[in-house]
Amino acid sequence: MNQQPETHDRRIDGLLARLEGVIDTENEALGADPDFDLTRSNALKSRCLYDMTMLFRDIGPGQLAAAQQRRLSGLRAKLDLNRVRVQAHMEAVSDLADMIKDTVAASEADGTYSEDQFRGYDLS
């Protein structure tokens, strides 16, 4: 079997460190920091994943150095946790939006300033 030599490209180390930092920050902030900018974090994460795709285009998984393979494995676990936390966050946002919608609908249905309430009266 003709196996490619290991790569020790430092760009991979930098990219994995950057992506890990973005994911760690997001995982810590979700549910704890109401001012956390999820849109910005998602853009950073997407950029890292795009850069990874471009960088790994010509590198097979078997070519990564052992330390890079371990880091990538740890990153996968952090991404799994991130997926769970983002999903929980989105469900909470959806639930909150539903509660607000229901509250608005209930306040409009209580007769206060209802157009239908005044239709039965001659106000002239």
C-alpha positions as CSV (number, residue, x, y, z in Angstrom):
1,M,0.0,0.0,0.0
2,N,1.4,3.4,-1.0
3,Q,0.7,5.8,1.8
4,Q,1.3,9.5,1.6
5,P,3.7,11.0,4.2
6,E,2.3,12.9,7.2
7,T,1.7,16.6,6.7
8,H,3.0,19.0,9.4
9,D,1.4,22.1,7.8
10,R,1.3,24.7,10.5
11,R,-1.8,26.3,8.8
12,I,-3.7,23.2,9.9
13,D,-2.7,23.8,13.5
14,G,-3.7,27.4,13.3
15,L,-7.0,26.7,11.7
16,L,-7.9,24.0,14.2
17,A,-7.0,26.3,17.1
18,R,-9.1,29.1,15.6
19,L,-12.2,26.9,15.0
20,E,-11.8,25.4,18.5
21,G,-11.7,28.9,20.0
22,V,-14.9,29.9,18.1
23,I,-16.7,26.8,19.2
24,D,-15.6,27.0,22.8
25,T,-16.7,30.6,23.0
26,E,-20.1,29.8,21.5
27,N,-20.6,26.8,23.7
28,E,-19.8,28.9,26.8
29,A,-22.0,31.8,25.8
30,L,-25.2,30.0,24.6
31,G,-27.7,30.2,27.4
32,A,-25.4,32.3,29.6
33,D,-24.7,35.6,27.7
34,P,-27.8,37.4,26.5
35,D,-25.7,39.8,24.5
36,F,-23.8,37.0,22.6
37,D,-23.8,37.6,18.8
38,L,-24.8,34.2,17.5
39,T,-24.9,35.5,13.9
40,R,-21.3,36.7,14.1
41,S,-20.2,33.5,15.8
42,N,-21.9,31.4,13.1
43,A,-20.2,33.5,10.4
44,L,-16.8,32.8,12.0
45,K,-17.5,29.1,12.3
46,S,-18.6,28.9,8.7
47,R,-15.5,30.7,7.6
48,C,-13.3,28.3,9.6
49,L,-15.1,25.3,8.1
50,Y,-14.7,26.7,4.6
51,D,-11.0,27.3,5.2
52,M,-10.7,23.8,6.5
53,T,-12.4,22.4,3.3
54,M,-10.0,24.3,1.1
55,L,-6.9,23.4,3.2
56,F,-7.9,19.7,3.4
57,R,-8.8,19.4,-0.3
58,D,-5.5,17.8,-1.2
59,I,-4.8,16.2,2.2
60,G,-6.3,12.9,3.2
61,P,-7.2,12.1,6.8
62,G,-4.3,9.6,7.1
63,Q,-1.9,12.3,6.2
64,L,-2.5,14.4,9.3
65,A,0.1,14.2,12.0
66,A,-1.1,12.2,15.0
67,A,-1.4,15.3,17.2
68,Q,-3.6,16.9,14.4
69,Q,-5.8,13.8,14.2
70,R,-6.3,13.9,18.0
71,R,-7.2,17.6,17.9
72,L,-9.6,17.0,15.0
73,S,-11.2,14.2,17.0
74,G,-11.6,16.5,20.0
75,L,-13.0,19.2,17.8
76,R,-15.7,16.8,16.5
77,A,-16.8,16.2,20.0
78,K,-17.0,19.9,20.7
79,L,-19.0,20.4,17.4
80,D,-21.5,17.7,18.6
81,L,-21.9,19.6,21.9
82,N,-22.3,22.8,19.9
83,R,-25.0,21.2,17.7
84,V,-27.0,20.2,20.8
85,R,-26.6,23.7,22.4
86,V,-27.5,25.6,19.2
87,Q,-30.6,23.4,18.7
88,A,-31.7,24.0,22.3
89,H,-31.1,27.7,21.9
90,M,-33.2,27.8,18.7
91,E,-36.0,25.8,20.3
92,A,-36.0,28.3,23.2
93,V,-36.2,31.2,20.8
94,S,-39.0,29.5,19.0
95,D,-40.9,28.8,22.3
96,L,-40.4,32.4,23.3
97,A,-41.7,33.7,20.0
98,D,-44.8,31.5,20.3
99,M,-45.4,32.8,23.8
100,I,-45.2,36.4,22.6
101,K,-47.5,35.6,19.7
102,D,-50.0,33.9,22.0
103,T,-49.9,36.8,24.5
104,V,-50.5,39.4,21.7
105,A,-53.4,37.3,20.3
106,A,-54.9,37.0,23.8
107,S,-54.7,40.7,24.5
108,E,-56.4,41.5,21.2
109,A,-59.1,38.9,21.8
110,D,-60.1,40.3,25.3
111,G,-62.3,42.9,23.7
112,T,-60.2,45.9,24.5
113,Y,-60.3,48.3,21.5
114,S,-61.7,45.5,19.4
115,E,-63.3,46.7,16.1
116,D,-65.9,44.0,16.4
117,Q,-67.0,45.3,19.8
118,F,-68.1,48.6,18.3
119,R,-69.8,47.3,15.2
120,G,-73.0,46.5,17.1
121,Y,-73.4,50.1,18.4
122,D,-74.6,53.2,16.7
123,L,-72.2,55.8,17.8
124,S,-73.7,58.6,15.8
